[in-house]
Amino acid sequence: MSDAIDDTIIIGAGPAGLTAAIYLARYHLAIRLFDCGSSRAAMIPCTHNHAGYPEGIAGTELLRRMREQAARYGALREEKRVDRLAKEDDCFVVRTDTGTYRARTVLMATGVINHRPKALDDVTHDEALARGLLRYCPVCDGYEVTDRRVAIIGTGTHGTAEALFLRGFTADLTLVAPDGGHDLDPQCRAKLDEAGVRRVAGPCGGFAIEGDRLAFDTAEGRMAFDSVYPALGSRVRSDLAVMAGAEVSDEGCIKVDDHLQTSVPGLFAAGDVVVGLDQISHAMGQAGVASTKIRNLLAEKRPLRR
């Protein structure tokens, strides 16, 4: 472990982490940005919700531009996976797969991981995602399925909520249970009936791209759709924060104050790891707030510019 102590280590290099890197580097702070290469933003074929890009922009291109902007101010991304985070005395110890580092503050921007349908193989998944046949964020791209034939794989209150949200874009909706019959309370069933959402039992299997649609088997036979939304929840990547003593919600989201500081002084979090809203603009805004608070917190302890 090096004797050097960084001002801030950012864990995660998606939109939140990269925004923080840009801010903190422009504050003339000594920072490190660790990236394990799993930002969900890279999975976006083309986003039309991000202001300033009227023709849309691919997630990979947006990340590339943000990395270039951060590097311009001296914030270089390091391809490392963090496996341990602890606070010792007045600094944080961050252990990666290639070494251990110390920092006065840490910003968690680790995001979440979407749960996929069990029978959907990686090759089919990635091609369907690239072609807009598989989608994960109706807030981002519900507009693109306007008046199209759409399936939601899910059940319960979560599946119901996603189906009702998408009902604002199309009337041709089918809610497909992932494993067997649906688990819906009377209130969910009544809302789905009122909205005209068809319900089909699972299990879902045999996924394949057939022409311009994604097809799969159900209890009622093979079905094909213009777009399919898995509504299977996600895993919040807050393990490192918990390891360092931070409080999390029942869902695993990291609890923060108005300035995005966790219950551990000096440990901050931004983006979907705080609230699974799945919105780039929200993650970037949180990162800006957290970065400015980090700068001000460090300025209280020592002069930052010599």
C-alpha positions in Angstrom: 0.0 0.0 0.0 1.3 3.4 -1.0 2.0 6.1 1.6 0.3 8.6 -0.7 -3.3 9.7 0.3 -5.6 10.9 -2.5 -8.2 13.5 -1.9 -11.0 11.4 -3.4 -11.3 7.9 -4.8 -14.4 7.4 -7.1 -15.6 3.9 -7.4 -17.6 3.4 -10.6 -17.2 5.1 -14.0 -20.7 5.5 -15.3 -22.4 8.9 -15.8 -22.3 9.6 -12.0 -18.7 8.6 -11.5 -17.5 10.4 -14.6 -19.4 13.6 -13.8 -17.8 13.5 -10.3 -14.4 13.0 -11.9 -14.9 16.1 -14.1 -16.0 18.2 -11.2 -13.3 17.1 -8.7 -10.5 17.4 -11.2 -11.6 20.9 -12.0 -11.5 21.6 -8.3 -7.8 20.8 -8.5 -8.1 17.7 -6.2 -6.0 14.6 -6.3 -8.4 11.9 -7.4 -8.5 8.3 -8.7 -11.4 6.9 -10.8 -11.7 3.1 -10.6 -13.8 1.4 -13.3 -14.6 -2.4 -13.4 -16.2 -1.9 -16.9 -19.8 -2.7 -16.1 -21.7 0.6 -16.4 -25.2 0.0 -17.5 -25.0 3.2 -19.6 -22.9 1.2 -22.0 -25.9 -1.0 -22.7 -28.0 1.9 -24.1 -28.2 1.7 -27.9 -29.4 5.3 -28.2 -30.8 7.6 -25.6 -33.1 10.4 -26.7 -33.8 11.7 -23.2 -30.4 13.2 -22.6 -30.7 17.0 -23.2 -28.4 18.4 -25.7 -28.5 15.5 -28.1 -31.6 16.0 -30.3 -30.6 13.1 -32.6 -29.9 10.8 -29.6 -26.6 9.4 -28.4 -25.4 5.8 -27.8 -24.4 5.1 -24.2 -20.9 4.0 -25.2 -20.3 7.3 -27.1 -21.6 9.3 -24.2 -19.3 7.5 -21.8 -16.4 8.0 -24.2 -17.0 11.7 -24.4 -17.2 12.0 -20.6 -14.0 10.0 -20.2 -12.3 12.3 -22.6 -13.6 15.4 -20.8 -12.4 14.1 -17.5 -9.0 13.2 -18.8 -8.6 16.7 -20.2 -8.5 17.9 -16.6 -6.2 15.2 -15.4 -8.8 12.6 -14.1 -7.6 9.3 -15.6 -9.8 6.2 -15.4 -8.1 3.1 -14.0 -9.4 -0.3 -14.9 -9.6 -1.9 -11.4 -12.2 -3.8 -9.5 -12.6 -2.8 -5.8 -13.2 -5.6 -3.4 -12.8 -4.0 0.0 -13.6 -0.6 1.5 -12.9 0.4 5.1 -12.4 3.6 7.1 -9.3 3.6 9.2 -8.6 6.6 11.4 -9.1 9.7 9.2 -8.9 8.1 5.8 -10.4 5.3 3.7 -8.6 2.2 2.6 -9.6 1.0 -0.8 -8.4 -2.5 -1.9 -8.5 -3.4 -5.6 -7.5 -6.4 -7.6 -4.1 -4.8 -8.3 -3.3 -2.9 -5.2 -4.5 -0.9 -2.1 -5.0 2.8 -2.0 -5.9 5.4 0.6 -8.1 8.5 0.3 -9.5 11.3 2.5 -13.0 10.8 0.9 -14.7 8.2 -1.3 -17.6 8.6 -3.7 -19.6 5.5 -4.5 -21.0 5.4 -8.0 -21.4 1.7 -8.4 -25.0 1.6 -9.7 -27.2 -1.5 -9.9 -27.4 -4.6 -12.0 -30.7 -5.5 -13.8 -32.1 -9.0 -13.3 -32.5 -10.7 -16.7 -34.9 -13.5 -17.7 -33.2 -16.8 -16.8 -33.5 -18.4 -20.2 -32.2 -15.5 -22.2 -28.7 -16.2 -23.4 -26.1 -13.4 -23.6 -25.8 -13.4 -27.4 -29.6 -13.1 -28.0 -29.8 -10.6 -25.1 -27.1 -8.3 -26.5 -28.5 -8.3 -30.1 -32.0 -7.8 -28.9 -30.9 -4.9 -26.7 -29.0 -3.3 -29.6 -32.0 -3.5 -31.9 -34.5 -2.1 -29.4 -36.3 -5.5 -29.1 -35.3 -5.7 -25.4 -35.5 -2.6 -23.2 -35.0 -2.0 -19.5 -36.1 1.6 -18.9 -39.6 2.7 -19.9 -38.9 6.2 -18.5 -36.1 6.5 -21.0 -37.6 4.8 -24.1 -41.3 4.3 -23.6 -41.8 6.9 -26.4 -40.0 4.5 -28.8 -42.7 1.8 -28.3 -45.6 4.1 -29.0 -48.5 2.0 -30.4 -46.2 -1.1 -30.7 -46.8 -4.7 -29.5 -45.0 -4.9 -26.1 -44.5 -7.5 -23.4 -43.5 -7.0 -19.8 -41.9 -10.0 -18.2 -42.9 -9.8 -14.5 -45.7 -10.0 -12.0 -46.8 -8.7 -8.6 -46.8 -5.0 -7.8 -43.5 -4.3 -9.7 -44.7 -5.9 -12.9 -48.1 -4.2 -12.6 -46.5 -0.8 -12.1 -44.3 -1.2 -15.2 -47.3 -2.3 -17.3 -49.4 0.6 -16.2 -46.6 3.0 -16.9 -46.2 1.6 -20.4 -49.9 1.8 -20.9 -49.4 5.5 -21.5 -47.5 4.7 -24.7 -49.4 1.7 -26.2 -52.6 -0.3 -25.7 -51.1 -3.6 -27.0 -49.6 -4.8 -23.8 -49.1 -8.3 -22.4 -47.8 -9.0 -18.8 -46.1 -12.4 -18.9 -45.2 -14.2 -15.6 -41.5 -15.2 -15.6 -41.8 -18.7 -14.0 -45.4 -19.9 -13.8 -48.7 -18.3 -12.8 -49.1 -14.7 -11.9 -48.8 -13.5 -8.3 -51.3 -10.6 -8.3 -53.4 -9.3 -5.5 -57.0 -8.1 -6.3 -56.0 -4.5 -6.6 -53.3 -5.3 -9.2 -55.7 -7.4 -11.2 -58.4 -4.7 -11.1 -55.9 -2.1 -12.4 -54.6 -4.3 -15.1 -58.2 -5.2 -16.2 -59.2 -1.5 -16.3 -56.1 -0.7 -18.4 -56.8 -3.6 -20.8 -53.4 -5.3 -20.1 -53.5 -9.0 -21.2 -52.0 -11.5 -18.7 -50.2 -14.7 -19.7 -48.6 -17.3 -17.5 -45.0 -18.5 -17.9 -42.5 -19.9 -17.8 -40.6 -17.9 -20.4 -38.1 -19.7 -22.6 -36.8 -20.3 -26.0 -35.9 -16.7 -26.6 -35.0 -15.9 -30.2 -35.0 -13.0 -32.6 -37.5 -13.8 -35.3 -37.6 -11.2 -38.0 -38.1 -7.8 -36.4 -39.5 -9.2 -33.1 -38.3 -11.0 -30.0 -40.1 -14.2 -29.5 -40.3 -16.7 -26.6 -42.4 -19.5 -25.3 -45.2 -19.1 -22.7 -47.8 -21.3 -21.2 -50.1 -20.2 -24.0 -47.6 -21.0 -26.8 -45.0 -19.0 -28.6 -45.4 -15.2 -28.7 -43.5 -12.5 -30.4 -43.3 -8.8 -29.6 -41.8 -5.6 -31.0 -40.2 -4.9 -27.6 -39.9 -6.7 -24.4 -39.3 -5.2 -20.9 -38.0 -7.4 -18.1 -39.6 -6.1 -14.9 -37.6 -8.4 -12.6 -36.0 -5.9 -10.3 -32.3 -5.3 -9.8 -29.4 -5.8 -7.4 -28.1 -2.6 -5.8 -24.3 -2.6 -5.7 -24.0 -1.2 -2.2 -21.9 -4.0 -0.7 -18.8 -1.9 -0.4 -20.6 0.9 1.4 -22.1 -1.6 3.8 -18.6 -3.0 4.4 -17.5 0.5 5.4 -20.4 0.9 7.8 -22.9 2.9 5.7 -26.6 2.6 6.3 -28.8 1.3 3.5 -32.5 1.0 2.9 -34.4 -2.3 2.9 -33.9 -2.4 -0.8 -30.2 -2.0 -0.4 -29.9 1.6 -1.6 -27.4 3.7 0.2 -28.9 6.3 2.6 -27.5 9.8 2.1 -28.2 13.3 3.3 -29.1 16.4 1.1 -25.5 16.6 0.0 -25.2 12.9 -0.8 -23.0 12.1 2.2 -23.7 8.7 3.8 -23.9 7.9 7.5 -20.1 7.5 7.4 -18.4 10.9 7.3 -16.4 11.4 4.2 -18.2 8.6 2.3 -20.5 9.8 -0.5 -22.7 8.1 -3.0 -24.5 9.2 -6.2 -26.6 7.7 -9.0 -28.7 4.5 -9.0 -26.9 3.1 -6.0 -28.7 5.8 -4.0 -32.1 5.6 -5.8 -32.8 3.2 -8.6 -34.3 5.8 -10.9 -32.3 4.7 -13.9 -31.9 8.3 -15.2 -28.6 9.6 -16.5 -29.5 13.2 -15.8 -30.4 12.5 -12.2 -27.2 10.6 -11.6 -25.1 13.4 -13.0 -26.9 16.0 -10.9 -26.3 14.1 -7.8 -22.6 13.7 -8.7 -22.3 17.4 -9.1 -23.8 18.1 -5.6 -21.7 15.4 -4.0 -18.5 16.6 -5.6 -19.0 20.2 -4.5 -19.7 19.0 -0.9 -16.5 16.9 -1.0 -14.5 19.9 -2.2 -15.9 22.1 0.6 -15.4 19.4 3.2 -11.7 19.0 2.3 -11.3 22.8 2.2 -12.3 23.0 5.8 -9.3 20.8 6.8 -6.5 22.2 4.7 -5.8 24.7 1.9 -6.4 23.1 -1.4 -4.3 25.3 -3.7 -0.7 26.1 -3.0 
